[in-house]
Structures are given as C-alpha cells and as structure tokens.
Amino acid sequence: MWSTFGLILAVSMWACAMGWLTQYDMPFNFTCPPDQFLAHLMSEYKHYYNDRVWDFKCRHPGNDVTLTNCEWSGYVNEFDRPLIYQCTTSGIITGISSYHENYYEDRRFRFQCCQASGYLVTNCDFTPYVNNFDEHMEYVVEAGKIMRGADGYHNNNKEDRRWKFEICELVPH
C-alpha cells in the first residue's frame, strides 16, 4: 500500500514540477477566466501511463467581446472512439474536462462553450492534425481567431489520440 501511495505522490510532484495543470490517469476540469477562450493547448504523452498531461492558456478574443450563456456539453466521445465536437452558433470553447479509464487506456472529453454576444463565428476551418501519436503537442490559436471545435481519434496500438481543432473568425453583426 505504501509503495502505491509513494508512486502516486512521486508522479504528482513530478507533474507539478513540470508545470502541467493535469496529472496522468486523473480527471481534470479546466475553465478559462470570464470573457476568455481556450487559446493554447500543450500536452505530453508517457508510455508508462498510456496517457497525457495537459496545460492550457486562455486569452480574450479582442475588441469588446463579452462571453455569456456558458454551458458544458455532455461527454462527446466514447472510449476508443472518434471525437468530434463543435460549439453551436456563436459559441467559443472556454473549458475542457476529461477523465481517464485504465481499462481502455483512453479519455472521454466534454467542453464548455460560451456565446459571443453581438458576434458571428465565421470562416471556420479545421487545422491539420497538430500532433503525432506518443509525442509532445502544442497548439496556439492564431491572433484574431477563436477555437470553436475539436476533432480527435484514438489508436489502440499507440493508446493515444491525434488532435485537430476548428478555428474561426469572430465578426460583429
């Protein structure tokens, strides 16, 4: 029992020392501060855990944009299955939540979206995949754009996901 506790403590301390907001095999829930959206995602994969740790940064979408009517989705994927998610209408991703299941060596995800009052989300495109399996991932939303969606698929041999994101412009209406 003490060896399991010691291992968990060591992993937690290592993850914190590396600056990650999440821990391997543990659930997480991240929400941006008011009027900010998810703009920077970083992640590191470790074979030992068949999981990733994550770090997130947020920023204001610019101008006088106010984000309101924030709501969490349900879980948008099943274990070992593809994930595709888009906020509705003028929604912007402002939060991400996940839990890991060792049996599947995968995660389920849900997202928080907020509405950009007085703005339209337009000119949306998905990025190419921003990571390879089992490798470091870092993606920053281009200045003047926002994130509206996420797409990812899981590979059972690699026990990891590749990701791409839907990036859009925000224009007043």
N, C-alpha and C positions, 0 to 999 in steps of 0.2 A: 504494500500500500504506500509506504513512504517513497519507494522508488518511482511510482507513478506520479505522486504529488511533486516530487523533486523534478521530474521531467517536465511536467506542466508548468511549474514555476520557472524553470530554466528557459523554456520556449517563450513564455510570456515576457520575461525580462529581455530576451534576445529580440523579440518583435518590437518591444518598446524602444530598445536601444537603437534599432534600425530606423525608427521614425514612422513605422507603419501604424495606421489607425485601427487595423483589424488584426486578428490572430488566426493562425491555422486551425482549421476544423471547428471554429467557433462562429456562432451567429454574429451578425453586425447590423446596425441601423445607423445610417448617416443622413442628416438633413442639413442643407445649406442654411445660412442665416437669412432672415427676411429679405426679400427682393434680390436674391442672388440665385444663380443656377449652377448646376454641376458643369464645370468647365475644364477640369484637369483630372485625369484618372491615371494612377500608377499602380502597378501590380507586379509581384514577384512570385514565381512558382517554385515549389520544392517537391522533389520526388518522394521524399520520406513521408510527407503528409498527403501527397496527391491532391494538393490544394494550393490556393493563392492567398497571400496577404495583400491588402489594398490600402491606398491612401487617396484622398480626394481633396480637391480645392475648388472653391466657388468664386464667382465674380458677378458683378452687376451687369445686366445686359446693355446698359448705356441709356443715354437720354434721360427721360423722366419716367421710365418704365416702372410700374408697380405690379407686383405679382400677388394675385389674390386667388381665392377659391381653391386652395391646395388640397389635394386628395391623394391617398395611397391607392395603388392598384392592388388587386389580389396577387398571388404568386402567378407569374406569367409563363412559367415553364414547368414541365415535369422533369424528374431526374433523367439524365442520359438522353434528353430530347432537345430539339432546337428551341431557341428563344427568339421571339420577335415581338417587339413592343413599340408602340407609338402613343405619345400623349394625344389627346383629342384636340381638335380645333386649334385654338391659340395656346395650347399647353407647352410648357417647358419643363424638362426634367430638373427637379430640385432636390431629389433624395433617392437613395438606393438602400435596399435592405436585403439580407440573404441569410440562409442557413445551410450548413453542410451536413451530408449524410455519408458516413463511412462505408456503409454497405454498397452504395452506388459510386462513391468517390466523386461526387458532384454536388453542385449547389442549386438551390431554387432561388429565384430573384423576384423582387417586386420593386416598384418605382413610385416616387411621389412626383406629381405634376402640379404646377401652378399655372393659372391663366394670366396672360399679359394683357391687362385691361387696356383697351383702345388700340391694340396692335394686332396685326395679322402675321401668322407664321407662314412664310412663303419660300419659294425657290429651294426646296428641300432635296437633298441627295444623301445617299449612304456613302460613307467613306469606304475605301478598300479595307480589307482586314488589317487591323492595327497591331496584331501580334502573331507570332508563330507559337505552336504548342511548346510548352515547357520553357518558355523564355520570358525575359523581362518585358513588360508592356508599359508604355507611356503614351498618352494622347492628350493634346491640348486643343480645345476648340479655338478656331481662328478668331481673331479680333473682329467684332461686328457681327458675329454669328452666335447661334444658340444650339443646344442639343435637344432634340425632340424625341429621339427613339434609339433603341439598341437592338442589335441582332447578334446572336451567338450560337455556335453549335459545339457539341461535346463529342470528343473522340474517346471511345472506351479503351483503346490500346494506350493512348497517351494519358488518359484520365485528366484532361484539361479542356478548356474552351478557347476558341478563337472568337474575336470580337470585331464588330464594325458598328458605327454609330450614324444615326441620321442627324445631319447638320443643316440648319435652315437660317434664313434671314428673318429679321423681325422688322416689319414696316408699319407705320401708323396708318390707321384707317379712319 
